[in-house]
Amino acid sequence: MKFLLLGADGQVGRSLRESLAGLGSVTASTRQGDHGDLACDLGDAHALNELLEATSPDVVVNAAAYTAVDRAESDRETAYAINAALPARLASWAAKTRASVVHYSTDYVFDGTANRPYREDDPTNPLGVYGSTKLEGERAIIASGCRHLILRTAWVYGQDGHNFLKTMLRLAGERPALRVVDDQQGTPTCALWIAQATAQIMNRWSKGEQGGIVHLTASGQTTWYGFARALLAEAYARGLIPALPIVEPVPTTEYPTPARRPAFSVLDGQLAERRFDLHRPAWNETLSELLARMAPQT
């Protein structure tokens, strides 16, 4: 298979380079085209079409997204261009050429009022621009009729990029105490595991397994406070931070933001387990594995 990987410099995209290589040839694209990647402004319809025609992939893997949740509230145009218009164009091209699209979406398509993990067919009701534009992207792909796989994930973190884990490690080196929200429930999910799981899913999918929307997260749930305590305790034990700060739980109301967050965004992963024989490790298991990789080698 020939893959075109978009967003190859993002958290998930960097890990996908390696995981997809086991399935076929991978052409990676980033905005700047660094390190031999193909350069493309994904908001430019003409440039995107040229990239698609030049590479002629069997599968387009779209790991690009506008993920600045708060900034999206005042920058809807850019959020729409990347989260909605881009997947729509990819899907339209794929439908015409009989290519396939793999696209990542988010728990933010839900409003967080559920009292059980969200299933793939549960009603969506995004609270802000980020979630609504991601939902538009999903709908455009489905409406195109192209062969597609939409992987909804949540609370993504990794060794690279801007994410909660990196922020906590940085703040731990600057402050003796941290205040972290304790009334939002979700499942921290490691970017490296997402990429590895994607490859397993795609291997089964390429052999005829049904696609569509699939929830892809680790198992279990916690709060941002619980996530912070777990990651900082292990980071300290592994020598990644010089001291273990005090972590204090606080309500969301103490940290008002432009965008509302779903209070409960745990995703039900049983479909991925059943359809693709996927093992979903506990969220703290993959956290431990990542921190072990990041720790100084002695």
Secondary structure, DSSP 8 states (H G I E B T S, - for coil): -EEEEESTTSHHHHHHHHHHHTTSEEEEEESS-GGG-EE--TT-HHHHHHHHHHH--SEEEE------TTGGGT-HHHHHIIIIIHHHHHHHHHHHHT-EEEEEEEGGGS-S--SS-B-TTS----SSHHHHHHHHHHHHHHHHT-EEEEEEE-SEE-SSSS-HHHHHHHHHTT-SEEEEE-S-EE--EEHHHHHHHHHHHHHHHTTT---EEEE---BS-EEHHHHHHHHHHHHHHTTSSSS--EEEEE-GGGS--SS---SB--B--HHHHHHH-----BHHHHHHHHHHHHS---
